[in-house]
């Protein structure tokens, strides 16, 4: 029995190696190619408050002619304040693929209770599709929240394929 196993295993390995080496290089490379990170200049970022000024809808559109990836969670910071909105649900590092011309959506809650006496105030937010990018600043007036954005324990969803999916992920309707 040992003799048969000793000849079968090398034969199977040799056959597998032959199949792998026989595959055209273009097919082998294509199977493992992942989309590159989106160039910041290829992205259009949007942010707009809803009827509830503590909820902001976010968007990122890939204007390029090829698919690319951004961070799984948008980076949202608040002018003059430390920290960023936390992801809901919590997230480890990851990416979100954006096809050419496609848009990803997220929903941001800046504060759970606008009457909270510990609320901070910012005159703008900055949205970036990836933490390594500068992003775009949106003033409170551009967002539609008046002269300030009230902030306390802000949270944001992961990028989603639709605005409705992002709203559901945060429990907003």
Backbone bond lengths (Angstrom), bond angles and torsions (degrees), N, CA, C in turn:
res aa  C-N    CA-C-N  psi(-1)  N-CA   C-N-CA  omega(-1)  CA-C   N-CA-C  phi
1 X - - - 1.445 - - 1.519 110.81 -
2 X 1.301 118.64 -37.39 1.463 120.59 -179.76 1.518 111.29 -65.13
3 X 1.278 118.15 -34.53 1.457 121.13 -179.73 1.518 110.18 -64.40
4 X 1.333 117.54 -43.85 1.461 121.37 -179.65 1.531 109.74 -63.38
5 X 1.331 119.37 -45.28 1.461 122.58 179.28 1.515 110.66 -63.49
6 X 1.317 116.93 -36.58 1.457 120.44 -179.28 1.517 111.72 -67.46
7 X 1.324 118.89 -27.81 1.466 120.32 179.19 1.521 112.20 -93.74
8 X 1.341 118.71 -28.45 1.462 121.77 -178.11 1.526 111.09 -73.42
9 X 1.319 118.79 -45.01 1.466 121.89 -177.33 1.524 111.27 -59.58
10 X 1.346 120.15 -50.68 1.466 118.42 178.23 1.528 112.50 -61.86
11 X 1.340 117.70 -34.18 1.462 120.30 -179.88 1.529 110.43 -66.39
12 X 1.342 117.71 -40.66 1.466 121.64 178.32 1.524 110.43 -65.51
13 X 1.318 117.05 -43.24 1.470 120.50 178.27 1.523 111.10 -62.84
14 X 1.315 117.11 -40.71 1.468 120.58 179.24 1.521 110.76 -64.88
15 X 1.337 117.29 -40.52 1.471 120.61 178.91 1.524 110.69 -64.84
16 X 1.330 117.91 -41.85 1.464 121.15 178.76 1.523 110.78 -63.92
17 X 1.305 117.41 -43.11 1.469 121.20 178.61 1.519 110.73 -62.17
18 X 1.342 117.33 -40.16 1.465 120.99 179.03 1.526 110.45 -62.10
19 X 1.331 116.86 -43.66 1.464 120.27 179.15 1.521 111.76 -63.19
20 X 1.320 117.51 -43.13 1.460 120.81 -179.89 1.518 111.71 -65.93
21 X 1.331 116.65 -40.58 1.456 119.81 -178.96 1.517 111.93 -73.97
22 X 1.329 117.66 -23.70 1.456 121.00 -179.33 1.522 112.46 -79.10
23 X 1.317 118.57 -19.83 1.468 121.23 -179.99 1.516 110.11 -66.97
24 X 1.338 117.40 135.25 1.467 119.41 176.94 1.518 111.04 -58.30
25 X 1.320 116.85 142.95 1.459 121.35 -177.96 1.526 112.03 -59.02
26 X 1.326 117.49 -35.93 1.467 119.69 -178.84 1.515 111.14 -63.75
27 X 1.332 118.49 -37.71 1.456 120.87 178.62 1.518 111.07 -70.76
28 X 1.317 116.26 -41.10 1.464 119.98 -179.46 1.524 110.57 -63.30
29 X 1.326 117.57 -41.70 1.468 121.08 -179.15 1.527 111.15 -71.04
30 X 1.325 117.28 -38.76 1.459 120.74 -177.58 1.517 111.89 -65.01
31 X 1.313 117.33 -32.35 1.454 120.41 -178.26 1.524 111.80 -66.83
32 X 1.329 117.77 -24.74 1.457 120.93 -176.14 1.522 113.47 -110.08
33 X 1.328 118.19 4.23 1.455 121.20 -178.08 1.522 110.15 -78.41
34 X 1.322 116.11 129.95 1.453 121.71 176.13 1.520 107.61 -109.99
35 X 1.335 117.35 151.01 1.463 118.35 177.15 1.534 110.30 -60.88
36 X 1.311 114.87 145.72 1.465 121.26 177.69 1.521 109.89 -75.76
37 X 1.330 116.20 165.60 1.476 121.27 173.92 1.523 108.31 -63.05
38 X 1.313 115.91 143.39 1.462 120.72 177.66 1.523 109.22 -69.23
39 X 1.312 115.84 133.72 1.461 120.30 172.94 1.524 107.35 -71.60
40 X 1.323 116.38 138.14 1.464 119.61 -176.95 1.522 111.77 -57.57
41 X 1.328 117.65 -36.68 1.464 120.66 -178.69 1.529 112.63 -69.16
42 X 1.353 117.61 -14.02 1.461 121.22 178.76 1.530 112.05 -89.80
43 X 1.331 117.37 -2.70 1.459 121.16 -174.92 1.526 112.30 -107.55
44 X 1.317 115.66 142.95 1.465 122.55 171.19 1.527 106.29 -113.20
45 X 1.323 116.77 123.46 1.466 122.88 -179.25 1.517 109.86 -105.98
46 X 1.352 116.24 139.57 1.458 121.32 178.37 1.524 109.60 -134.13
47 X 1.325 116.04 149.21 1.463 122.67 175.30 1.523 107.55 -150.67
48 X 1.325 116.23 132.60 1.471 120.70 -178.79 1.520 108.85 -152.88
49 X 1.325 116.28 131.82 1.462 121.23 177.51 1.518 109.85 -68.64
50 X 1.316 115.30 153.11 1.463 121.40 175.05 1.532 107.73 -92.33
51 X 1.321 116.58 -169.76 1.470 120.10 175.71 1.523 110.12 -59.48
52 X 1.325 116.86 -27.66 1.463 122.65 174.72 1.529 106.70 -92.98
53 X 1.335 119.62 110.44 1.468 120.91 -174.60 1.526 114.58 -64.71
54 X 1.336 118.00 -8.47 1.464 119.46 176.63 1.527 111.88 -89.25
55 X 1.334 117.23 -2.06 1.464 122.29 179.21 1.525 108.99 -117.87
56 X 1.328 115.34 126.26 1.463 121.51 -178.81 1.522 107.98 -122.93
57 X 1.317 116.19 132.06 1.468 120.90 175.60 1.529 107.99 -92.72
58 X 1.327 115.14 133.86 1.454 122.44 -177.70 1.523 109.86 -115.12
59 X 1.320 116.26 151.57 1.459 120.18 176.77 1.513 111.32 -148.35
60 X 1.331 115.32 149.46 1.468 122.05 173.94 1.526 107.12 -137.23
61 X 1.335 116.53 127.49 1.460 121.92 -179.90 1.527 109.03 -118.04
62 X 1.314 115.22 134.21 1.466 122.76 177.08 1.532 108.01 -88.15
63 X 1.324 117.73 108.14 1.470 122.40 -179.86 1.523 112.79 -84.57
64 X 1.322 118.09 -5.44 1.471 119.76 -176.11 1.528 110.92 -77.89
65 X 1.325 115.99 173.68 1.463 121.63 -178.66 1.527 112.41 -94.22
66 X 1.312 117.51 9.39 1.465 120.78 179.89 1.540 110.00 -140.41
67 X 1.316 115.29 157.69 1.468 120.43 178.35 1.525 109.76 -67.87
68 X 1.316 115.98 150.29 1.459 121.38 176.67 1.530 107.68 -153.58
69 X 1.317 116.98 173.84 1.463 120.08 -178.64 1.523 111.00 -123.87
70 X 1.339 114.21 150.30 1.466 123.41 172.99 1.528 105.99 -122.48
71 X 1.323 117.40 173.07 1.458 120.21 175.46 1.522 109.38 -60.64
72 X 1.318 117.06 149.45 1.470 122.93 -179.54 1.527 111.34 -58.99
73 X 1.327 116.35 -33.36 1.464 121.66 -176.98 1.524 108.83 -119.96
74 X 1.338 118.64 133.08 1.463 119.64 175.99 1.530 110.42 -64.59
75 X 1.316 115.87 149.78 1.462 121.03 174.49 1.519 107.39 -96.54
76 X 1.339 116.32 118.19 1.462 121.67 -179.41 1.519 107.89 -123.87
77 X 1.335 115.46 120.67 1.466 120.90 176.53 1.522 108.80 -121.75
78 X 1.325 114.77 164.79 1.458 120.93 -173.71 1.518 109.19 -122.36
79 X 1.336 116.59 126.90 1.466 122.76 -175.23 1.519 111.64 -51.18
80 X 1.325 116.09 126.86 1.455 121.65 175.92 1.519 114.87 77.90
81 X 1.319 118.55 -0.46 1.468 121.51 -179.33 1.522 109.80 -117.47
82 X 1.317 116.59 149.32 1.465 121.48 177.12 1.516 110.08 -81.50
83 X 1.322 115.69 149.80 1.451 121.23 172.61 1.511 113.33 91.67
84 X 1.326 113.88 174.78 1.459 122.05 -178.60 1.521 108.75 -134.80
85 X 1.323 115.86 164.45 1.460 120.54 175.78 1.524 108.85 -63.07
86 X 1.324 116.35 139.23 1.459 121.84 179.91 1.524 110.15 -88.74
87 X 1.337 117.18 146.46 1.463 120.03 -179.11 1.526 112.64 -76.83
88 X 1.333 114.81 144.24 1.460 122.86 173.74 1.522 107.00 -125.91
89 X 1.332 119.84 116.55 1.457 125.69 -4.04 1.524 110.31 -72.84
90 X 1.349 115.34 169.33 1.465 119.56 177.64 1.513 108.73 -54.14
91 X 1.304 115.61 148.97 1.463 118.78 -176.22 1.514 111.33 -137.81
92 X 1.317 114.25 140.93 1.450 119.55 166.97 1.519 105.89 -85.37
93 X 1.291 115.70 179.30 1.462 118.22 177.81 1.521 109.73 -60.40
94 X 1.288 115.51 147.74 1.455 121.52 177.92 1.510 109.03 -179.39
95 X 1.313 115.93 174.61 1.457 120.38 -178.48 1.521 110.73 -126.82
96 X 1.322 114.22 163.95 1.456 122.52 176.27 1.520 106.50 -127.17
97 X 1.325 116.56 123.81 1.463 121.36 -178.17 1.521 110.65 -82.70
98 X 1.324 114.82 133.74 1.461 122.29 175.66 1.520 107.77 -118.76
99 X 1.322 116.65 116.13 1.462 119.88 175.19 1.522 110.00 -68.55
100 X 1.305 116.31 165.93 1.464 121.04 178.20 1.525 109.42 -58.07
101 X 1.327 116.45 126.46 1.457 121.80 179.18 1.521 114.84 75.73
102 X 1.307 118.67 3.28 1.467 122.58 -177.22 1.528 111.93 -90.67
103 X 1.331 115.35 159.46 1.463 122.19 -178.02 1.523 110.29 -123.05
104 X 1.329 115.66 140.54 1.461 122.38 171.36 1.523 107.92 -108.70
105 X 1.329 116.70 148.75 1.460 122.26 -175.88 1.523 110.08 -126.07
106 X 1.313 116.62 146.43 1.463 122.60 174.01 1.520 107.52 -143.33
107 X 1.325 115.74 159.12 1.465 121.30 176.87 1.521 108.14 -122.82
108 X 1.321 115.92 135.82 1.457 124.09 -177.63 1.528 109.47 -116.62
109 X 1.326 116.50 131.66 1.465 120.75 170.44 1.515 105.96 -110.34
110 X 1.317 116.60 118.85 1.470 120.49 -175.72 1.518 112.26 -82.19
111 X 1.340 116.68 -29.54 1.470 121.42 -178.05 1.527 108.36 -157.37
112 X 1.324 117.06 140.76 1.460 120.14 179.70 1.532 111.14 -76.04
113 X 1.341 116.76 -39.76 1.466 121.54 -178.78 1.528 108.89 -130.08
114 X 1.326 118.45 103.60 1.469 120.72 -178.54 1.528 113.99 -57.85
115 X 1.328 118.22 -20.60 1.467 121.05 178.95 1.528 112.07 -86.47
116 X 1.323 117.16 -0.15 1.467 121.39 -178.86 1.531 109.44 -56.74
117 X 1.343 118.34 124.10 1.462 120.50 -177.89 1.538 113.35 -66.60
118 X 1.325 117.71 -15.90 1.463 120.24 178.95 1.525 112.42 -91.83
119 X 1.320 116.45 4.04 1.462 120.22 -178.61 1.516 111.06 -57.86
120 X 1.304 114.84 137.99 1.465 121.50 173.30 1.519 107.55 -96.77
121 X 1.304 115.06 166.13 1.459 119.56 179.34 1.514 109.68 -129.15
122 X 1.328 114.70 135.38 1.467 121.14 176.75 1.516 107.11 -127.04
123 X 1.318 116.09 148.81 1.461 117.80 178.70 1.527 112.01 -93.53
124 X 1.362 117.27 -1.33 1.463 120.93 179.62 1.520 109.99 -164.57
125 X 1.336 115.18 161.84 1.458 121.38 169.27 1.529 107.21 -121.31
126 X 1.317 115.06 156.61 1.461 120.40 172.85 1.515 107.39 -119.49
127 X 1.327 115.97 130.79 1.453 123.17 179.97 1.519 108.61 -114.54
128 X 1.335 116.74 130.75 1.460 122.12 173.61 1.522 108.19 -131.69
129 X 1.329 116.41 142.06 1.461 120.90 179.38 1.522 111.05 -76.66
130 X 1.315 116.76 -22.49 1.458 122.75 177.69 1.521 108.32 -141.93
131 X 1.310 116.23 143.94 1.468 120.88 -177.14 1.523 112.43 -61.02
132 X 1.316 117.68 -23.67 1.459 121.20 -179.03 1.526 112.87 -83.50
133 X 1.316 117.66 -0.47 1.466 121.46 -178.71 1.525 110.73 -106.48
134 X 1.337 116.18 156.82 1.464 121.64 179.89 1.514 111.70 -69.95
135 X 1.318 117.33 -38.96 1.459 120.69 -179.09 1.512 112.55 81.54
136 X 1.314 115.20 -165.24 1.467 122.36 -178.09 1.516 109.18 -133.49
137 X 1.324 115.92 136.24 1.469 121.63 177.97 1.527 109.29 -89.67
138 X 1.315 115.22 140.50 1.468 123.21 176.19 1.524 107.39 -125.05
139 X 1.319 116.93 119.94 1.468 119.95 178.01 1.524 109.27 -70.84
140 X 1.328 115.91 162.34 1.465 120.21 177.52 1.529 109.93 -57.28
141 X 1.326 116.92 -39.48 1.468 120.46 178.98 1.531 110.90 -63.99
142 X 1.335 118.01 -42.12 1.464 121.21 177.98 1.531 111.34 -64.39
143 X 1.314 116.60 -34.98 1.459 120.83 178.79 1.522 111.80 -71.98
144 X 1.336 115.58 -30.61 1.454 120.14 -176.26 1.519 112.49 94.75
145 X 1.348 116.56 26.13 1.470 120.24 179.18 1.524 111.93 -106.77
146 X 1.307 117.90 12.03 1.465 121.32 -179.61 1.511 111.06 90.61
147 X 1.332 116.46 -131.59 1.468 120.58 -176.52 1.526 112.59 -97.96
148 X 1.353 116.75 -5.88 1.462 119.59 -177.19 1.521 110.84 -151.33
149 X 1.314 113.58 161.26 1.460 121.64 172.11 1.523 105.37 -114.88
150 X 1.333 117.24 120.19 1.466 120.43 177.11 1.517 108.36 -80.57
151 X 1.340 115.36 133.18 1.463 120.72 -173.20 1.520 110.51 -133.61
152 X 1.322 115.69 130.95 1.467 122.07 168.62 1.522 106.81 -163.16
153 X 1.319 116.05 117.64 1.463 123.33 -178.16 1.528 112.09 50.65
154 X 1.333 117.46 59.54 1.466 121.15 -178.97 1.527 111.89 -69.79
155 X 1.340 115.70 146.27 1.463 122.42 177.46 1.525 109.56 -134.05
156 X 1.328 115.10 151.21 1.458 120.98 176.95 1.514 110.25 -137.05
157 X 1.317 116.09 152.21 1.459 121.01 176.67 1.524 109.48 -82.24
158 X 1.314 114.71 169.39 1.468 121.17 169.16 1.525 106.60 -71.24
159 X 1.326 117.27 163.35 1.463 119.91 172.49 1.521 108.19 -61.71
160 X 1.320 116.98 140.30 1.463 124.26 -177.85 1.530 108.86 -129.89
161 X 1.345 117.69 160.47 1.467 119.89 -179.54 1.531 114.22 -73.26
162 X 1.344 117.33 -19.54 1.469 120.47 179.14 1.530 109.62 -139.60
163 X 1.325 115.57 157.42 1.469 120.45 176.52 1.524 110.17 -64.70
164 X 1.336 116.95 -36.84 1.468 120.22 179.81 1.534 110.58 -63.56
165 X 1.323 117.24 -39.72 1.473 120.66 178.98 1.528 109.96 -65.26
166 X 1.328 117.10 -38.33 1.469 120.58 178.36 1.527 110.49 -66.53
167 X 1.321 117.04 -41.80 1.466 120.87 177.51 1.527 110.94 -62.07
168 X 1.337 116.82 -43.67 1.473 120.45 179.44 1.530 110.47 -62.73
169 X 1.323 117.57 -39.10 1.461 121.22 -178.53 1.528 111.51 -62.64
170 X 1.329 116.65 -27.62 1.471 120.73 179.78 1.540 111.50 -100.40
171 X 1.323 116.86 -4.65 1.463 119.80 -179.73 1.511 112.45 78.51
172 X 1.325 116.89 28.39 1.474 122.79 179.83 1.514 107.72 -107.24
173 X 1.308 117.43 139.53 1.470 118.18 177.75 1.499 111.47 -121.89
